[in-house]
Amino acid sequence: MTSPDLPLVAFDLIGVLAEPSWREIDGAPDRERWHRLRVGAIDEHEFWDDAAAAAYRACLRLRTDRLALVSRLRARGHRIALATNFARAWLALVREQLGPAGLVDHWLCSGELGVAKPDPRFWAHLRGLAPAVVVVDDQLDNVVAARAAGLTGVWALPGADLEARLVAALAGVPGPHP
């Protein structure tokens, strides 16, 4: 059972809970088109061809080690948010892979919100969900922006012990802890 008194833990998707990045499919990405896709201004078919879309959908996978971490946090009473710069078209696949487990309480996807991290308006959506929010992201600029917005940021630094970093951050957030 989750507790509203505990910090909400908001995970980024690609690079934290799932892999690979779309960039691994498209070797020469058009950054402007990507920005428009991630904020929902264009559809997937305007971003890349059908073959690239199919290839990405076929290889997009959730990380079992990170899902186990999410499960442990939920068992401790934390609510979980997904806070991602991700295309709306790909979100259904992630929801399907998660299944009915109910691991995610809040879904914040830039493709649905119309605003992407590190924009302060993205963080405002998270701040509205809980008095204390811990953001886990693999992009350091997003961690810095989350902190500037008054949230606690944890960098999912490749090769580092993410769980230890997250537990330490949670211990530093005011409020009760189990």
ABEGO torsion letter per residue (X at the ends): XBBAABBBBBBBBBGAABOBBAAAABABBBAAAAAAAAAGABBAAAABBAAAAAAAAAABBBBAAAAAAAAAAAAAGBBBBBBBBBBAAAAAAAAAAAEAAGABABBBBAAAAGBBOABAAAAAAAAAABABBBBBBABAAAAAAAAAAGBBBBBBBBGBBAAAAAAAAAAABBEBBX
